[in-house]
Amino acid sequence: MDIIILNDNKLNLKYTGKELSPLWAFKTFGTRKDSIVAFIGEMEVSKDNMKDLADVKKEFNIDYPIKSEKAINFIVEHFDTNNIKVAYLRQRLLVMMAKEVLNDFGVKVRREGDDLYIGDRKLSVSIASSGLVSHKIHLGLNVSSKGPEHVKVVGLEEFLNENEIKEVMKKIAHKYVGEVERIERDIRKTLPIL
C-alpha cells in the first residue's frame, strides 16, 4: 500500500469530495496500488459532492457546505473489494488509529462511531463509499477551530504546534497502513475452517 504524505501541499490541494472519485490517487500521483494520501489544506464539500445521503436530505438540517479553514485530510483507496461494509469497517479502523495517535500526543479524544470529539466540540468529518473498481475513505481532522457557525468545532492547533500536527498526520497514515498490512499477513497464515 502506498503512503503519500504532502508535508508542504505545494499542489495546493483542497478536499472538495471530488477526491473520492475512483483512481484519484493514480491520476494525481501516479500510484496504481491501494493508497493513503495525507495533506493539510482547506476542506469544503458542496452538497453536490456529499456522499452521505442523510446530509444531502437535510436530515440534520444541513444546508451549508461541510467545511474547515484548515484540516488534515486522509484519502484512502482500496482495490481488493468494492464492498461498502468493508469500506465502513476500514473507515472505523482509520478513525480509531487517529484517536490512538492523538491520545499518544496528549490530546484526549473520544470517538462516537466515525466522529472524533474533544469535549463537546467536533474534531472530525469522515465518509466511506464504494464504486465499481474500489472503495474510498475520507477522514478530515480540523486543524483550525474556525468552521460552520452552527457546529461546535475544535482544531488541533489549540493543542499542538505545526510540526506536531504534521507528525500526527504522518503517524496516522503509517499506523493505518501497518495495521492493514498485518491483517493481510494474518490472512495468509490462517488455515480455513473445514
N, C-alpha and C positions, 0 to 999 in steps of 0.2 A: 504494500500500500504506500503510495507516495504522500509525503508530507511537504506542503508548500506553505512556507511562512514568510509573509511580507512584513519585515520589521519597519520599513520606511514608507510603504504604499506609494511608490513613485508612479504607479499606474493610476493613482487617484481613484481607486475602486470605492464604490458606494454600493451598499446592499439595497436592492430595489425589489427583490423577489424574482426578477428575471434570471438570476443566477441559479435558480432551481431547474432551469431547462436542462434536458439531457446533454451530456458531453460538454458542459460549460467549461470545465477544467481543461479538457482536451483542446477546445477552441481557443482558450485564453492562454494556457501554459504548455500545451503540447503533451500532457500526460495521457496515456492510454490505460492506466491502471485505476483501481479503486484509489480514491484520494480524499485528503482533507486539506482544504485551503483555509488559511487563517490570516486575517488582516484587520487593522484598526482603521475605521472610517465611518462615515455617516451612514445611517440606516433610514430609509424612507420607502415604505411599501404602500403603494396606492391600492385602492380597493380592487382594481383590475388585476393586480398581481398577487392578491391574497389567496392562499390555498385553504385556509380554514373557513369552511362554509358557515360556521357559527358567526364568525366575524363578518363575513360578507352579508349574511342575512340580518345583521344588526341585532342578533340575539342578545348581545351585550351592549346595545346602544352605540355601536361603533360607526361613526360617520366621518372619520378622520383617517389619515394615513397612519400606519404604525411607524413611529419614527424615534430616532435618537440622534442628537447632535454628534455624538462620537461613541462608537461601540466596538468591542472585539467581535468580529464576525467569523464563524466557522461554517464552511460549506463542505458537506461530505457527500460523496457519491460512491455507491457500491453497485457492481455489475453482476454479482452472483445470483441475485433474485430481484424481482420487482414486487415481491410480496409486501403489502402495506403493513402487515403485522410485524414482520421482521424490521421494517423501516422504523416503526414506532418503538420496538424493543431497543434498537440501536440508538435511537434518539434519547431514550431514557438513560442508556448507558453513558452517552456523551454528557448529559446533564449531571449525572452522578459523579462522573470524573471531574467535571468543572467544580462541583461542590467540594469534593475531596481536596483538590488543588488549592482552592480559595481558603479552605479551613487550614491547610498547611501553612498558608501565608498569614494566618491570624485573622482572616475575615470570616466571621461566623455567619454562615449562610444556612437557610433552611430550604427544603425542597417540598413543593406541592405539585405532584405529577411532573409535568415538564417545565415548571416555572421555579425560579430561584428568587428568594426574598431575603432581605436584611431587615429585621424588624418587620414593620408592616409595609415596607416600600419594595417595589418590584425591581429586580435586577436584570431580568432576562426576558427574551421572547424566543420562541422556538416552534418549528414545524417540521413534520416529516411528510413526504409524499412519494408516490411511485409513478413510473411511466412504463413505456414499452420495453426499454432496454436496461433500466436501472432504478434504484430508489435514491432519494436525496434527502438530506437533513440540513436545516439551518439552525444554528444557535447564535443568538446575539446577546452579549453581556454589556450593559451600559457602562461606558467609561465616564461620560458626562451625566450629571444629575438633572440636566435640562431635558425635558420630554414633554409629552402632551399635558396640558394643564389639569385634566380631569383624572389622571393616573398618578398615584404617588410613586415616583421613580427615585431610585438610588443609583449612584455611579461609583465605580471603583476608585475614581480619583479622590474620593473622600477618605480612602483608607490606604491607598498605595501610591507610590510615585511612578513616574513614567517608565523607568527601567523595570520596576517590579511588575507593572501591568504587561509589558512585553514578555517578561519571563513567565508570567501566568499563562499568557496565550500559548507560548511555546510548550510549556509543561502539559497543558490540557491536550494539545494536539498529539504530543508524543505518548502521553498516558493512554489516550483512546486507541491509537494505533497499536501500542504494545498489548493492550487487552484484546483487541480484535485478532492480532497475530497469535496470541496464546490460545485463544479459543480455536483457531484454525489448527494449531498443533495438537490440541487435545482431541479434536475430531479425528485426526489422522492416527491416533494411537489407541482408540477405543474400539473394542470388539462389539459387534452388534448383538442385540438380544435375539436369540433364535427360538 
